[in-house]
Amino acid sequence: MDRFIEFAEAVSMEELKEVIDANDPGVLILRFSKLTGTVKVRFHDSVSKREIKKAFLPYKVKKIYTDFPLGKAPVTA
């Protein structure tokens, strides 16, 4: 299952990989999206959102998106 994660503060990919390697929760980091500022991750269906948040400690997960998080399109008149 793929999800997009937004963090409360700026975090480098290297820092996230170190945290994931240390915790080994079964979460795979795929890529960083410059457009949305989120990180795409892959994990098993049995992993809960709470477990995902714990996997990235000490970094705070702001939001977990199920789909690619695009903002609303600007309104044109």
MOPAC internal coordinates of N, CA, C and O (Angstrom, degrees):
PM7 1SCF
backbone

  N    0.0000 0     0.00 0     0.00 0    0    0    0
  C    1.4372 1     0.00 0     0.00 0    1    0    0
  C    1.5395 1   107.94 1     0.00 0    2    1    0
  O    1.2310 1   120.48 1   -47.07 1    3    2    1
  N    1.3103 1   116.70 1   132.93 1    3    2    1
  C    1.4632 1   121.59 1   179.27 1    5    3    2
  C    1.5193 1   110.39 1  -103.50 1    6    5    3
  O    1.2310 1   121.20 1   -38.77 1    7    6    5
  N    1.3226 1   115.30 1   141.23 1    7    6    5
  C    1.4630 1   122.12 1   177.04 1    9    7    6
  C    1.5220 1   108.69 1  -139.82 1   10    9    7
  O    1.2310 1   120.97 1   -18.66 1   11   10    9
  N    1.3208 1   115.75 1   161.34 1   11   10    9
  C    1.4608 1   122.50 1   175.64 1   13   11   10
  C    1.5193 1   107.26 1  -114.54 1   14   13   11
  O    1.2310 1   120.66 1   -50.10 1   15   14   13
  N    1.3415 1   116.34 1   129.90 1   15   14   13
  C    1.4581 1   121.45 1  -175.95 1   17   15   14
  C    1.5157 1   110.02 1  -116.13 1   18   17   15
  O    1.2310 1   121.27 1   -48.24 1   19   18   17
  N    1.3326 1   115.18 1   131.76 1   19   18   17
  C    1.4556 1   122.02 1   175.31 1   21   19   18
  C    1.5295 1   107.53 1  -107.51 1   22   21   19
  O    1.2310 1   120.54 1   -49.05 1   23   22   21
  N    1.3211 1   116.58 1   130.95 1   23   22   21
  C    1.4596 1   121.09 1  -179.72 1   25   23   22
  C    1.5267 1   110.55 1  -100.38 1   26   25   23
  O    1.2310 1   120.66 1   -27.48 1   27   26   25
  N    1.3297 1   116.34 1   152.52 1   27   26   25
  C    1.4620 1   121.65 1  -178.69 1   29   27   26
  C    1.5272 1   111.70 1   -68.07 1   30   29   27
  O    1.2310 1   120.27 1   148.51 1   31   30   29
  N    1.3424 1   117.10 1   -31.49 1   31   30   29
  C    1.4632 1   121.27 1   179.39 1   33   31   30
  C    1.5216 1   108.87 1  -127.60 1   34   33   31
  O    1.2310 1   121.06 1   -16.29 1   35   34   33
  N    1.3085 1   115.59 1   163.71 1   35   34   33
  C    1.4722 1   120.41 1   179.02 1   37   35   34
  C    1.5276 1   110.12 1   -67.67 1   38   37   35
  O    1.2310 1   120.87 1   -49.86 1   39   38   37
  N    1.3188 1   115.94 1   130.14 1   39   38   37
  C    1.4618 1   122.53 1  -178.47 1   41   39   38
  C    1.5274 1   107.84 1  -134.44 1   42   41   39
  O    1.2310 1   120.58 1   -44.02 1   43   42   41
  N    1.3219 1   116.50 1   135.98 1   43   42   41
  C    1.4622 1   119.62 1   179.00 1   45   43   42
  C    1.5297 1   109.70 1   -81.75 1   46   45   43
  O    1.2310 1   121.03 1   -22.64 1   47   46   45
  N    1.3091 1   115.63 1   157.36 1   47   46   45
  C    1.4585 1   120.98 1   179.03 1   49   47   46
  C    1.5255 1   111.08 1   -63.41 1   50   49   47
  O    1.2310 1   120.45 1   144.28 1   51   50   49
  N    1.3320 1   116.75 1   -35.72 1   51   50   49
  C    1.4674 1   120.45 1   178.98 1   53   51   50
  C    1.5293 1   110.89 1   -62.67 1   54   53   51
  O    1.2310 1   120.69 1   137.55 1   55   54   53
  N    1.3342 1   116.29 1   -42.45 1   55   54   53
  C    1.4642 1   120.22 1   179.29 1   57   55   54
  C    1.5305 1   110.65 1   -63.74 1   58   57   55
  O    1.2310 1   120.60 1   138.11 1   59   58   57
  N    1.3299 1   116.45 1   -41.89 1   59   58   57
  C    1.4645 1   119.75 1   179.44 1   61   59   58
  C    1.5255 1   111.35 1   -64.94 1   62   61   59
  O    1.2310 1   120.27 1   139.45 1   63   62   61
  N    1.3242 1   117.08 1   -40.55 1   63   62   61
  C    1.4632 1   120.10 1   179.52 1   65   63   62
  C    1.5250 1   111.32 1   -64.05 1   66   65   63
  O    1.2310 1   120.19 1   141.82 1   67   66   65
  N    1.3422 1   117.24 1   -38.18 1   67   66   65
  C    1.4656 1   120.95 1   177.91 1   69   67   66
  C    1.5211 1   110.68 1   -63.71 1   70   69   67
  O    1.2310 1   120.33 1   136.71 1   71   70   69
  N    1.3336 1   116.97 1   -43.29 1   71   70   69
  C    1.4659 1   121.46 1  -179.35 1   73   71   70
  C    1.5304 1   110.22 1   -64.84 1   74   73   71
  O    1.2310 1   120.63 1   135.70 1   75   74   73
  N    1.3301 1   116.39 1   -44.30 1   75   74   73
  C    1.4629 1   120.43 1  -179.80 1   77   75   74
  C    1.5229 1   110.89 1   -65.35 1   78   77   75
  O    1.2310 1   120.12 1   139.56 1   79   78   77
  N    1.3266 1   117.37 1   -40.44 1   79   78   77
  C    1.4665 1   120.51 1   178.20 1   81   79   78
  C    1.5228 1   111.05 1   -62.98 1   82   81   79
  O    1.2310 1   120.28 1   142.31 1   83   82   81
  N    1.3273 1   117.07 1   -37.69 1   83   82   81
  C    1.4658 1   121.15 1  -179.15 1   85   83   82
  C    1.5337 1   111.16 1   -71.74 1   86   85   83
  O    1.2310 1   120.17 1   140.05 1   87   86   85
  N    1.3213 1   117.28 1   -39.95 1   87   86   85
  C    1.4686 1   120.96 1  -177.00 1   89   87   86
  C    1.5237 1   113.25 1   -84.90 1   90   89   87
  O    1.2310 1   120.17 1   149.85 1   91   90   89
  N    1.3375 1   117.29 1   -30.15 1   91   90   89
  C    1.4642 1   124.61 1   179.19 1   93   91   90
  C    1.5331 1   113.01 1    47.35 1   94   93   91
  O    1.2310 1   120.05 1  -120.46 1   95   94   93
  N    1.3505 1   117.51 1    59.54 1   95   94   93
  C    1.4652 1   120.58 1  -178.01 1   97   95   94
  C    1.5300 1   114.75 1   -89.73 1   98   97   95
  O    1.2310 1   119.97 1  -178.79 1   99   98   97
  N    1.3198 1   117.66 1     1.21 1   99   98   97
  C    1.4528 1   120.22 1  -175.76 1  101   99   98
  C    1.5177 1   112.43 1    86.58 1  102  101   99
  O    1.2310 1   120.54 1  -157.87 1  103  102  101
  N    1.3332 1   116.57 1    22.13 1  103  102  101
  C    1.4562 1   122.19 1   178.66 1  105  103  102
  C    1.5242 1   108.35 1  -104.53 1  106  105  103
  O    1.2310 1   120.53 1   -48.87 1  107  106  105
  N    1.3218 1   116.59 1   131.13 1  107  106  105
  C    1.4567 1   122.64 1   179.53 1  109  107  106
  C    1.5230 1   108.90 1  -111.54 1  110  109  107
  O    1.2310 1   119.99 1   -55.65 1  111  110  109
  N    1.3229 1   117.62 1   124.35 1  111  110  109
  C    1.4617 1   122.35 1   178.32 1  113  111  110
  C    1.5182 1   107.94 1   -84.64 1  114  113  111
  O    1.2310 1   120.46 1   -55.96 1  115  114  113
  N    1.3316 1   116.72 1   124.04 1  115  114  113
  C    1.4550 1   120.87 1  -176.67 1  117  115  114
  C    1.5230 1   112.87 1   -96.19 1  118  117  115
  O    1.2310 1   120.40 1   125.96 1  119  118  117
  N    1.3431 1   116.84 1   -54.04 1  119  118  117
  C    1.4657 1   118.50 1  -177.49 1  121  119  118
  C    1.5223 1   110.60 1  -165.20 1  122  121  119
  O    1.2310 1   121.40 1   -13.27 1  123  122  121
  N    1.3429 1   114.93 1   166.73 1  123  122  121
  C    1.4554 1   122.80 1   175.22 1  125  123  122
  C    1.5228 1   108.23 1  -107.93 1  126  125  123
  O    1.2310 1   120.07 1   -46.73 1  127  126  125
  N    1.3206 1   117.47 1   133.27 1  127  126  125
  C    1.4558 1   122.26 1   178.56 1  129  127  126
  C    1.5210 1   109.24 1   -98.87 1  130  129  127
  O    1.2310 1   120.45 1   -66.62 1  131  130  129
  N    1.3262 1   116.74 1   113.38 1  131  130  129
  C    1.4621 1   120.49 1   177.74 1  133  131  130
  C    1.5184 1   111.23 1   -68.02 1  134  133  131
  O    1.2310 1   120.20 1   149.31 1  135  134  133
  N    1.3200 1   117.23 1   -30.69 1  135  134  133
  C    1.4549 1   122.18 1  -178.11 1  137  135  134
  C    1.5248 1   111.86 1   -63.26 1  138  137  135
  O    1.2310 1   120.26 1   136.02 1  139  138  137
  N    1.3147 1   117.11 1   -43.98 1  139  138  137
  C    1.4678 1   120.99 1  -175.91 1  141  139  138
  C    1.5217 1   113.85 1  -108.27 1  142  141  139
  O    1.2310 1   119.98 1   165.82 1  143  142  141
  N    1.3301 1   117.65 1   -14.18 1  143  142  141
  C    1.4577 1   120.41 1  -177.53 1  145  143  142
  C    1.5138 1   113.37 1    74.67 1  146  145  143
  O    1.2310 1   120.59 1  -156.26 1  147  146  145
  N    1.3327 1   116.48 1    23.74 1  147  146  145
  C    1.4597 1   120.63 1   179.99 1  149  147  146
  C    1.5277 1   110.62 1  -112.08 1  150  149  147
  O    1.2310 1   121.39 1   -15.46 1  151  150  149
  N    1.3213 1   114.95 1   164.54 1  151  150  149
  C    1.4596 1   122.34 1   178.24 1  153  151  150
  C    1.5233 1   107.70 1  -113.16 1  154  153  151
  O    1.2310 1   120.60 1   -51.98 1  155  154  153
  N    1.3297 1   116.46 1   128.02 1  155  154  153
  C    1.4609 1   120.65 1   177.47 1  157  155  154
  C    1.5227 1   108.73 1   -87.77 1  158  157  155
  O    1.2310 1   120.94 1   -52.09 1  159  158  157
  N    1.3297 1   115.81 1   127.91 1  159  158  157
  C    1.4593 1   121.21 1   179.94 1  161  159  158
  C    1.5201 1   109.64 1  -127.41 1  162  161  159
  O    1.2310 1   120.82 1   -21.30 1  163  162  161
  N    1.3274 1   116.04 1   158.70 1  163  162  161
  C    1.4616 1   122.67 1   176.48 1  165  163  162
  C    1.5158 1   107.89 1  -127.34 1  166  165  163
  O    1.2310 1   120.90 1   -39.53 1  167  166  165
  N    1.3450 1   115.88 1   140.47 1  167  166  165
  C    1.4621 1   121.10 1  -179.96 1  169  167  166
  C    1.5216 1   108.93 1  -155.73 1  170  169  167
  O    1.2310 1   120.78 1    -8.42 1  171  170  169
  N    1.3221 1   116.12 1   171.58 1  171  170  169
  C    1.4614 1   121.84 1   179.65 1  173  171  170
  C    1.5252 1   110.03 1   -73.63 1  174  173  171
  O    1.2310 1   120.92 1   -25.79 1  175  174  173
  N    1.3148 1   115.84 1   154.21 1  175  174  173
  C    1.4640 1   121.12 1   179.56 1  177  175  174
  C    1.5192 1   112.56 1   -61.02 1  178  177  175
  O    1.2310 1   120.02 1   154.56 1  179  178  177
  N    1.3027 1   117.56 1   -25.44 1  179  178  177
  C    1.4627 1   121.23 1  -176.17 1  181  179  178
  C    1.5284 1   113.41 1   -78.65 1  182  181  179
  O    1.2310 1   119.55 1   171.54 1  183  182  181
  N    1.3347 1   118.47 1    -8.46 1  183  182  181
  C    1.4580 1   122.18 1  -179.10 1  185  183  182
  C    1.5314 1   108.97 1   -83.48 1  186  185  183
  O    1.2310 1   120.67 1   -54.12 1  187  186  185
  N    1.3412 1   116.32 1   125.88 1  187  186  185
  C    1.4656 1   120.70 1  -178.80 1  189  187  186
  C    1.5299 1   111.13 1   -85.60 1  190  189  187
  O    1.2310 1   121.14 1   -13.35 1  191  190  189
  N    1.3395 1   115.42 1   166.65 1  191  190  189
  C    1.4651 1   120.31 1   177.37 1  193  191  190
  C    1.5257 1   110.47 1   -61.95 1  194  193  191
  O    1.2310 1   120.21 1   143.54 1  195  194  193
  N    1.3117 1   117.21 1   -36.46 1  195  194  193
  C    1.4634 1   121.56 1   178.94 1  197  195  194
  C    1.5284 1   110.67 1   -62.75 1  198  197  195
  O    1.2310 1   120.42 1   138.50 1  199  198  197
  N    1.3293 1   116.81 1   -41.50 1  199  198  197
  C    1.4587 1   121.11 1   178.82 1  201  199  198
  C    1.5276 1   111.11 1   -67.32 1  202  201  199
  O    1.2310 1   120.52 1   144.27 1  203  202  201
  N    1.3258 1   116.60 1   -35.73 1  203  202  201
  C    1.4642 1   119.89 1   177.13 1  205  203  202
  C    1.5220 1   109.88 1   -64.19 1  206  205  203
  O    1.2310 1   120.27 1   135.37 1  207  206  205
  N    1.3274 1   117.09 1   -44.63 1  207  206  205
  C    1.4657 1   120.73 1   179.39 1  209  207  206
  C    1.5267 1   110.80 1   -62.11 1  210  209  207
  O    1.2310 1   120.12 1   139.52 1  211  210  209
  N    1.3259 1   117.38 1   -40.48 1  211  210  209
  C    1.4661 1   121.15 1   178.38 1  213  211  210
  C    1.5223 1   111.40 1   -66.33 1  214  213  211
  O    1.2310 1   120.37 1   147.37 1  215  214  213
  N    1.3274 1   116.89 1   -32.63 1  215  214  213
  C    1.4669 1   121.07 1  -178.08 1  217  215  214
  C    1.5236 1   111.49 1   -64.36 1  218  217  215
  O    1.2310 1   119.99 1   151.35 1  219  218  217
  N    1.3236 1   117.62 1   -28.65 1  219  218  217
  C    1.4573 1   121.09 1  -177.05 1  221  219  218
  C    1.5308 1   113.76 1   -98.09 1  222  221  219
  O    1.2310 1   119.92 1  -174.31 1  223  222  221
  N    1.3270 1   117.75 1     5.69 1  223  222  221
  C    1.4710 1   119.19 1   177.24 1  225  223  222
  C    1.5121 1   109.31 1   -60.31 1  226  225  223
  O    1.2310 1   118.18 1   -41.10 1  227  226  225
  N    1.2831 1   121.07 1   138.90 1  227  226  225
  C    1.4620 1   131.81 1    16.95 1  229  227  226
  C    1.5271 1   114.37 1   -89.66 1  230  229  227
  O    1.2310 1   119.23 1  -173.16 1  231  230  229
  N    1.3293 1   119.08 1     6.84 1  231  230  229
  C    1.4624 1   120.84 1   179.18 1  233  231  230
  C    1.5195 1   109.68 1   -85.78 1  234  233  231
  O    1.2310 1   120.60 1   -41.87 1  235  234  233
  N    1.3135 1   116.47 1   138.13 1  235  234  233
  C    1.4603 1   121.46 1  -176.36 1  237  235  234
  C    1.5289 1   110.50 1   -89.98 1  238  237  235
  O    1.2310 1   121.16 1   -54.77 1  239  238  237
  N    1.3240 1   115.38 1   125.23 1  239  238  237
  C    1.4581 1   121.95 1   176.27 1  241  239  238
  C    1.5207 1   107.37 1   -82.05 1  242  241  239
  O    1.2310 1   120.90 1   -58.02 1  243  242  241
  N    1.3259 1   115.88 1   121.98 1  243  242  241
  C    1.4629 1   120.84 1  -179.12 1  245  243  242
  C    1.5229 1   110.38 1   -81.09 1  246  245  243
  O    1.2310 1   120.52 1   134.07 1  247  246  245
  N    1.3451 1   116.62 1   -45.93 1  247  246  245
  C    1.4576 1   120.49 1  -178.81 1  249  247  246
  C    1.5209 1   110.25 1  -157.46 1  250  249  247
  O    1.2310 1   121.21 1   -32.59 1  251  250  249
  N    1.3289 1   115.29 1   147.41 1  251  250  249
  C    1.4536 1   122.29 1   176.20 1  253  251  250
  C    1.5269 1   107.63 1  -115.48 1  254  253  251
  O    1.2310 1   120.93 1   -59.42 1  255  254  253
  N    1.3250 1   115.83 1   120.58 1  255  254  253
  C    1.4636 1   121.74 1  -179.20 1  257  255  254
  C    1.5178 1   110.11 1  -101.36 1  258  257  255
  O    1.2310 1   120.58 1   -37.43 1  259  258  257
  N    1.3261 1   116.50 1   142.57 1  259  258  257
  C    1.4633 1   120.52 1   176.46 1  261  259  258
  C    1.5217 1   111.34 1   -85.72 1  262  261  259
  O    1.2310 1   120.19 1   151.75 1  263  262  261
  N    1.3296 1   117.24 1   -28.25 1  263  262  261
  C    1.4620 1   122.62 1   178.25 1  265  263  262
  C    1.5162 1   109.51 1  -120.98 1  266  265  263
  O    1.2310 1   120.72 1   -11.70 1  267  266  265
  N    1.3317 1   116.22 1   168.30 1  267  266  265
  C    1.4623 1   121.16 1   178.61 1  269  267  266
  C    1.5237 1   109.44 1   -58.71 1  270  269  267
  O    1.2310 1   119.53 1   -59.52 1  271  270  269
  N    1.3269 1   118.51 1   120.48 1  271  270  269
  C    1.4654 1   122.48 1  -173.32 1  273  271  270
  C    1.5282 1   114.36 1   -81.59 1  274  273  271
  O    1.2310 1   120.60 1   -89.13 1  275  274  273
  N    1.2964 1   116.46 1    90.87 1  275  274  273
  C    1.4588 1   120.25 1   175.38 1  277  275  274
  C    1.5210 1   108.61 1   -98.63 1  278  277  275
  O    1.2310 1   121.21 1   -39.84 1  279  278  277
  N    1.3281 1   115.29 1   140.16 1  279  278  277
  C    1.4646 1   119.45 1   176.80 1  281  279  278
  C    1.5086 1   110.60 1   -71.17 1  282  281  279
  O    1.2310 1   121.24 1    -9.35 1  283  282  281
  N    1.2916 1   115.24 1   170.65 1  283  282  281
  C    1.4601 1   119.40 1   178.06 1  285  283  282
  C    1.5171 1   110.32 1   -68.46 1  286  285  283
  O    1.2310 1   120.92 1   -35.68 1  287  286  285
  N    1.2933 1   115.85 1   144.32 1  287  286  285
  C    1.4674 1   120.71 1   179.30 1  289  287  286
  C    1.5245 1   108.93 1   -68.31 1  290  289  287
  O    1.2310 1   120.43 1   -37.38 1  291  290  289
  N    1.3246 1   116.78 1   142.62 1  291  290  289
  C    1.4585 1   119.15 1   179.40 1  293  291  290
  C    1.5354 1   110.45 1   -64.17 1  294  293  291
  O    1.2310 1   121.32 1   -35.69 1  295  294  293
  N    1.3073 1   115.08 1   144.31 1  295  294  293
  C    1.4528 1   121.01 1  -179.97 1  297  295  294
  C    1.5145 1   109.21 1   -82.93 1  298  297  295
  O    1.2310 1   120.72 1   -52.76 1  299  298  297
  N    1.3200 1   116.23 1   127.24 1  299  298  297
  C    1.4564 1   120.74 1   177.44 1  301  299  298
  C    1.5201 1   109.32 1  -117.73 1  302  301  299
  O    1.2310 1   121.06 1   -38.52 1  303  302  301
  N    1.3143 1   115.57 1   141.48 1  303  302  301
  C    1.4761 1   118.79 1  -178.21 1  305  303  302
  C    1.4995 1   110.92 1  -115.20 1  306  305  303
  O    1.2310 1   120.10 1   180.00 1  307  306  305

